[in-house]
Amino acid sequence: MAAAIAYLWIRDGTYDKNYVYTHGVGFDKWKEYVMGEKDGIPKTPEWAEPITGVKAYIVKALAKEWVSKRTALTIRFGGACRTPYSTEWARMMIYLQTMQGMGKPGVSICAIAMSAPMM
């Protein structure tokens, strides 16, 4: 789903190109993957739908909402980081936040440790 969001931002030119140019080492190669230039498979919302179970129109709406304002992500560590390939979701969030200008006011990632549910 993150690749599909990136696909839309790249296609529409809505990411922070200057920030990516100055801070996004290797972005060109990742962009080739997302746009399908290497494998012939663009990572569109329609591509992501059967993989994620999330309807393409929802991915499009999320991408549009996310890019419309500064967004900070809060990640709660627990199950997702204890599975095979668990580093991939974190990597994709870094890619997306970099596309939005990571470190600019309101564009960040905060991680919290897993804790017992509040009663």
C-alpha positions as CSV (number, residue, x, y, z in Angstrom):
1,M,0.0,0.0,0.0
2,A,2.9,2.4,0.8
3,A,4.3,1.8,-2.7
4,A,0.9,2.6,-4.2
5,I,0.8,5.9,-2.2
6,A,4.3,6.7,-3.4
7,Y,3.3,5.9,-7.0
8,L,0.4,8.4,-6.8
9,W,2.7,11.1,-5.3
10,I,5.3,10.6,-7.9
11,R,2.8,10.5,-10.8
12,D,1.1,13.6,-9.5
13,G,4.3,15.4,-8.6
14,T,3.0,16.1,-5.1
15,Y,6.0,15.1,-3.1
16,D,8.8,17.4,-1.9
17,K,11.1,17.1,-4.9
18,N,13.7,19.5,-3.4
19,Y,13.9,17.7,-0.1
20,V,14.2,14.3,-1.9
21,Y,16.9,15.7,-4.2
22,T,19.0,17.0,-1.2
23,H,18.2,14.2,1.3
24,G,16.9,11.1,-0.6
25,V,20.0,9.1,-1.4
26,G,19.0,6.3,-3.9
27,F,15.5,7.8,-4.6
28,D,15.9,7.4,-8.3
29,K,16.4,3.6,-8.1
30,W,13.4,3.3,-5.7
31,K,11.3,5.5,-8.0
32,E,12.1,3.2,-10.9
33,Y,10.7,0.3,-8.8
34,V,7.6,2.1,-7.8
35,M,6.8,3.3,-11.3
36,G,7.5,-0.2,-12.8
37,E,10.4,0.9,-15.0
38,K,12.5,-2.1,-14.0
39,D,9.9,-4.9,-13.8
40,G,7.1,-3.5,-15.9
41,I,4.7,-3.5,-13.0
42,P,3.7,0.0,-11.8
43,K,2.9,-0.1,-8.0
44,T,-0.6,1.4,-8.5
45,P,-3.5,1.3,-6.0
46,E,-5.0,-1.3,-8.3
47,W,-1.8,-3.4,-8.1
48,A,-1.9,-3.1,-4.2
49,E,-5.6,-3.9,-3.8
50,P,-5.4,-7.8,-4.1
51,I,-2.2,-7.9,-2.0
52,T,-3.5,-5.7,0.8
53,G,-7.2,-6.2,0.7
54,V,-7.6,-2.4,0.7
55,K,-9.7,-1.0,-2.1
56,A,-7.9,1.1,-4.6
57,Y,-10.2,4.1,-4.0
58,I,-9.3,4.0,-0.3
59,V,-5.6,4.1,-1.1
60,K,-6.1,7.0,-3.4
61,A,-8.1,8.9,-0.7
62,L,-5.4,8.2,1.9
63,A,-2.7,9.4,-0.4
64,K,-4.6,12.6,-1.2
65,E,-5.4,13.3,2.4
66,W,-1.8,12.6,3.6
67,V,-0.2,14.8,1.0
68,S,-2.6,17.6,1.7
69,K,-1.2,18.4,5.2
70,R,1.9,17.9,7.3
71,T,1.7,14.5,8.8
72,A,3.5,12.9,11.8
73,L,3.4,9.1,12.2
74,T,3.3,7.4,15.5
75,I,4.3,3.8,15.4
76,R,3.6,1.4,18.2
77,F,6.1,-1.4,18.3
78,G,4.6,-4.8,18.8
79,G,3.4,-7.5,16.4
80,A,4.3,-5.8,13.1
81,C,8.0,-5.6,14.0
82,R,8.2,-9.3,15.0
83,T,7.2,-10.9,11.8
84,P,9.2,-12.0,8.7
85,Y,10.2,-9.0,6.6
86,S,9.1,-6.7,9.4
87,T,11.7,-4.1,8.4
88,E,9.9,-3.5,5.2
89,W,6.9,-1.6,6.6
90,A,9.3,0.7,8.6
91,R,11.4,1.3,5.5
92,M,8.4,2.2,3.5
93,M,7.2,4.7,6.1
94,I,10.7,6.3,6.0
95,Y,10.4,6.6,2.2
96,L,7.0,8.2,2.4
97,Q,8.0,10.6,5.2
98,T,11.1,11.5,3.2
99,M,8.9,12.3,0.2
100,Q,7.0,14.8,2.5
101,G,10.2,16.4,3.9
102,M,11.1,14.4,7.0
103,G,12.2,16.7,9.9
104,K,10.3,19.8,8.7
105,P,7.7,21.0,11.2
106,G,5.0,18.4,11.5
107,V,6.7,15.8,9.3
108,S,8.2,13.2,11.6
109,I,8.0,9.7,13.0
110,C,7.6,8.9,16.6
111,A,8.0,5.3,18.0
112,I,6.5,4.1,21.2
113,A,7.1,0.8,22.9
114,M,4.4,-1.8,23.3
115,S,2.8,-1.5,26.7
116,A,-0.1,-3.1,28.5
117,P,-3.5,-1.8,27.5
118,M,-4.9,0.9,29.7
119,M,-7.9,-0.2,31.8
